[in-house]
Amino acid sequence: MSWSVINMMRSGYLMPLFYLGFVTVAFTSFNLVALGDIGVVMAVLYIQL
């Protein structure tokens, strides 16, 4: 299961979101729940657009 997620993240159109996640974690002090909430909101917005 985890390999399929990693292979999915190697898609070119998802890499900016992958790097944005690393930058967000590096420069903020959000906990995992807050990051999960932000991720859900971003996913819904991404699907709607």
N, C-alpha and C positions, 0 to 999 in steps of 0.2 A: 504494500500500500504506500509506504513512504517513498519508494522509488518512483511510483507513478506521479506523485506530487512534485518531486524534484524534476522529472522529465517534463512535466507540464510547465514548470517555471522557466525552463530553458527556451520556451517559445519567445520569439523576438518581440512580439507585441506585449508581453507581460513583464519583460525585464525592467522597464522604467518603474513599474509599481514595486518590483522586488527591491530595487535600489532605493526607492523612496522610503520603503519600510526600514531599511538599515539606517538611513540618514535620520529618520524620525526617532528611532530608538537611541541613536548616538547623541542627539542634541536635545532631547527632552527627558524628563524624569517621570514619564507616564508609567503606570503599572500595567500588567498584562491584561487586566480587565478593560482598562481604558483603550489600550491598543486594539483589543479585540472588537470593541464597539466601533472604533474608527474604521477598522477593516471591514466590518459588516456594512457600515454606511457607504464606504467607498465601493464595495462590491455591488451594492444595490444601485448606486449611481452609475457605475460602469455598465451594468446590465441594461439599465433604462436608456442610456445614450446609445 
